[in-house]
Amino acid sequence: MWCIDNPYTDPAFNLAAEEYLFKSVNEPVCMVWQNEPCVVVGKHQDTAREVDLRLAERRRIRVVRRITGGGAVYHDAGNLNLTLVGARELVMPATLPERMRDFLLSLGLDARVDERKNVCIGRFKVSGSAQGVYKERWLFHATLLFSTDLHCLDAVLRAGSDTYPASGAFAVESVRSAVANVSAYLPPYISFPGFRRRLRDYLFDAFPAGVPYRFTPRDLAAIGRLKAGKYDSRTWNYGSPSRPSLPAESRYAAPLR
């Protein structure tokens, strides 16, 4: 298994990297990564129904679409992302949430996995997840809130009244949950970098055949092509079943960098 501690924080690059590892690589993969502030919408969602695009533009929050279903999520520098790719027996839906739960239990936290594969502490959700299947490979990825700006999360994950109208076509709507940061339950001396390092080591050690892996120039070139052709595209990020893309002239379009 490739164990990747991904240093990149460009949301479009990271989603392209996930798809590349999912569809173009034969090795199983476990990856830990972070994004700059962004909203990641599910494959079958209408962006206008999920995101306050005017607020996103004002705060320079990217809006990107992933290849798995489920609801919209907010990422920032206080959020960790975890990806597991491989054969079905490796990437069972419970595998990653249960590893995350066990890690949090090792820190003395009262963590559990609910029926939707969310990781919770008490009544609060600290991790959500989604999955996909491509031929014989499975992808399961999850978020983990450590010190995310929850006020921004709540505000941006609400469609603004003055953004472009929803399409009216069928789209999957997000299920809102009460969320919390893991840091609220930990001693203050546990920093985000230290937490990330501990979780990374815990996950990578859980796979006996795991070997550290860094993206090669060939990987980076392939990921860059996918990023440019898809994840930087307005059609992909803002489209809906009946509306191909956000109008290019809209002043509420989140900037693409």
N, C-alpha and C positions, 0 to 999 in steps of 0.2 A: 504494500500500500504506500502511495505517495502521501506524505504528511507535509502540508504546505502552510507555512506561516506567512501569509500574503501581506506584503508591506504597502500595497497600493490602496488608495482611498477614493479614486474616481469611481462613482457608482456605475457609469456606463461600462468602464473597463472591467469592473468586478463582475457584473452580470454577464458580460461577454466571456470572461474567464470561466465562469460557472458552466455556461453552455458549451464552451470548447472542451472542458474537462468531461462533461457529460456525454457529448456526442462524437468527439473526435479522438478520444484517448481510450486505450484498453485497460489501463491500470485502475484499480480502486483508489479512491482519493478521500482524504480528510483534510479540510481547509478551514483555517481561522482567519477572519478578515474584518475590516471596518470600512465604513463609508463616510465621506463628507456629508453634511446635512442634505437629506433628500427624502422624498416619499417614493416608496416602491409599491406600485399598484399590481394587483394580480392580473394574469393573462386575460381573463374574461370580464374585467371591470371597465366601467365607463369613468374615465378620469374626472369628468365634470361633476359626477355624483359623489366623488370621494375626497376631493382636494379643494381647499380654498386657494385657487391659483393666483389670486391677487396677493394674498399674504405670502405665498411661496415665492413670487417674484420679488416682493419687497424685501424679504429676508434672504434672498438668493439661495433658496432651497430647490435643488434639482427635483424633477419629476421623471421617473423612469419606470419601465414596465418589465416584469420578469416573465419567465416562460412557464411558471407553475401557477396554479389557481389560488384561490383563497382571497383574503382581504388586503387592504392597503395598510402599510406599516411605515412608521417614521424611523429614520436612521440618523444618528449624529455621532459625535466623537465619544459619547458615553454608552454606545451600543456595540455589542459584539455580534458578528454573524458567523455561523458554523455551517459547513457543508459536508455531506457524506455522499459519495458516489460509488456505485459498484453493483454487483449482482444482488438479486432480491434477498438472498439469505443474509447478506451483510447489511443491506439498507432497509431492514424492516422498519415500519413506521415508529415502533417503540424504541429502537436502538439508541438514537441520538438523544431523545428526551430523557430516557432512563439514565444514560451516562451523565447528562447535565444534572439531573436530580441527584444522582449519587455523589457528584462533585459538590453540590451545594450542601448535601447532608454531611459530607466530610468537613465542611466548614462550620458545622453546628446549626445549620438552618433547617427549619421545618418545611422541607420542600416535598412536593408531590407532583405526579403527572395525572392530569384529568382525562376525561373520555375523549376530548378533542386533541390530545397529544400536546396540550399546553403545559408548561411547567409553572407551578404556582407556589407561592409562599403564603400560607394562610388562605385568605379569600382573594388575594391579588395575583394576577397573571404577571410573570416576569419574562416569559418566553412564549412565542408563537412559532408555528412551523407550517411548511407546505411541502408537497412532493410531486414528482413527475416520473414518467416511464418513457424510455426511448429504446425500442428493440429489446435487448436483454439487459439493459442497464437501468438502474433506478437512481433517482436523485432525491435526497431529503435535506432540506435546509431549514435553519431556525435562527431566530434572533434571541438575544439575551440582554435585557436592560440592566445596566450597572449604574450609570449616573446620567441618564438621558434627561434632557430638558422636557419634563412632562407637561408643562404649560404650553410649550410650542407644539408638542405632539398632539395635545388635545385640540389646539386651535387650528392647525393646518389640516387635520384629518376631518374637516367639516367643509362641505361644499359651500363656497361663498355665494351670496345672492346676486352679486354683480359679475360673476364669471360667465363664460359662454354657457348656454343652456344644455341640459342633459339631452341625450339623443332620443329618449323614449323607447329605444330598443331594449331587449332583454339584456341584463348585465348582472353579474354576481355582486351583491352588496356586502360590505364589510359587517362583521358582527362585533360591536363595540364591547369591550370588557374593562373592568376596573384594573388598572395596572399599577405597578410599583417598581422602584429601583432596588436591585439587590443590595446596593451600598447602604440603604436605609436600615438594613438588618445586620450590618457588619461593623466591626470596630473601625474608627476613622483612620487608623494607620494602614489599612489595606487600600492601596491606591489602585487606580484603574490599570496602569501598566503591570503592577504586581499581580492583580487579579487575572488579567489576560494571560500572563506568563504561567500562572498556576493552572488555569483551565487548559491552555494549550498543552502543557506537559502531561496533564491528567488524561486528556483525550488521546494524545499521540502514544502514550504508554499503554493505553487500553488495547492497542492493536499490535500484537507481537511482531508481525511482519512489516511494521511501518518503517519507512526510511525517509529522512528529510529530503525535500525536493524544492528546488527553485526553478522558476520559469526560465527557460532557455531563450536565446534570441529567436529561434524558430517558433516557440510557443508565443512569445510576445508579438511577433509579426502576425500570426494567425489570429490571435485575440484582437489585435489592432484592426485587422480587416473586418472582423465581425462587429466590433464596436462601431466603426465608421459606417458600415452598411446597414446596421440594425439599431443598436442601442443609442446612437446619436440622432436617430430619425424621429421626426415629429409624427410621422404616420404610425410608427410602432408605439411610441410613448403616449400619444394623446388620442389615438384612434379608438373607434368603437365599432360594433357590428354594422351600424348604418352611417357612420360619419368617418371617413377615412383619416382625417387629421384635424388638429386644431388649426384654424385659419392662420396663415403665416403673418397676416397683418395685425393679429390680435395683440393688444398691448399687455395682455395678461399672460402671455406665453412665458413660461419659465425659461431663463436664458440657458442656452446650450453652450458648454465650454469645451 
